[in-house]
Amino acid sequence: MIKKNLEDIIKTLKDGVTLVAVSKTKPNELIQEAYDAGQREFGENKVQEMVAKHEALPKDIKWHMIGHLQTNKVKYIASFAHLIHSVDSLKLLKEINKQANKSNRVQGVLLQFHIAKEETKFGLSLEEAEDLLNSEVYKAMKNIEIRGVMGMATFTENETQIREEFDHLHSIFDQLHSKYFKNTPTFKEISMGMSSDYQIAMEVGSTMIRVGSSIFGQRNYL
Ligand SMILES: *Cc1c(COP(=O)(O)O)cnc(C)c1O
């Protein structure tokens, strides 16, 4: 079942797009099943859950933190997180830099942008991101590598709206790239697209899709 779901999605992946299998709320046995089918990148949105799964499951799994991250919890994942998608403040980035330094690592992160019409979603505005990137505090960080941007579209059936929101994220990526990361080849990721909208996201230039329920089935809770 999981193997088949993965194969069906992988068939539709455009060149250069990474599939992050979102395993939040799902038990280790199901993650192991996806692993045995060849999947290595998994996404979680809760720190404790990601730590427990990292401890229990094969060590070559690349763990992506895709959920809102509280500053006081960074220390639990800083030794192993592959990519943190949800950086939405300088304060959080400072703490990630500090904890990554303690682990002797350079932590890959994405800047999360608020592109949806919904108030509830987290993320920076372009202006806030530019303030962050222009700050001396950021410029002094040695243990952070900003690899791109992340965003979530509005939860709606309106495909035109979803496409516009993803387009907006792409244009934010382009603006940051030309202004701050022109000579930084590692700034290349646009993390957008979930089960309901990853096809649209890939058409609009996503490089990383985060798919949960289409692989593991519906979740009973968030
Ligand atoms: C849960 C979640 C996903 C995956 O959602 P599905 O609809 O199950 O594919 C993707 N991104 C984030 C940030 C999530 O929290």
The ligand as an SDF file (V2000), in Angstrom:
LIG
                    3D

 15 15  0  0  0  0  0  0  0  0999 V2000
    1.0030   17.9600    7.4650 C   0  0  0  0  0  0  0  0  0  0  0  0
    1.8410   18.8320    6.5920 C   0  0  0  0  0  0  0  0  0  0  0  0
    2.0890   18.4930    5.2420 C   0  0  0  0  0  0  0  0  0  0  0  0
    1.4960   17.2750    4.5650 C   0  0  0  0  0  0  0  0  0  0  0  0
    0.1150   17.3690    4.4530 O   0  0  0  0  0  0  0  0  0  0  0  0
   -0.7410   16.3040    3.6030 P   0  0  0  0  0  0  0  0  0  0  0  0
   -1.9620   17.0380    3.2460 O   0  0  0  0  0  0  0  0  0  0  0  0
   -0.9960   15.1570    4.5180 O   0  0  0  0  0  0  0  0  0  0  0  0
    0.0680   15.9040    2.4320 O   0  0  0  0  0  0  0  0  0  0  0  0
    2.8990   19.3440    4.5070 C   0  0  0  0  0  0  0  0  0  0  0  0
    3.4490   20.4500    5.0480 N   0  0  0  0  0  0  0  0  0  0  0  0
    3.2460   20.7870    6.3300 C   0  0  0  0  0  0  0  0  0  0  0  0
    3.8740   22.0330    6.8500 C   0  0  0  0  0  0  0  0  0  0  0  0
    2.4300   20.0040    7.1440 C   0  0  0  0  0  0  0  0  0  0  0  0
    2.2390   20.3730    8.4190 O   0  0  0  0  0  0  0  0  0  0  0  0
  1  2  1  0
  2  3  1  0
  2 14  2  0
  3  4  1  0
  3 10  2  0
  4  5  1  0
  5  6  1  0
  6  7  2  0
  6  8  1  0
  6  9  1  0
 10 11  1  0
 11 12  2  0
 12 13  1  0
 12 14  1  0
 14 15  1  0
M  END
$$$$
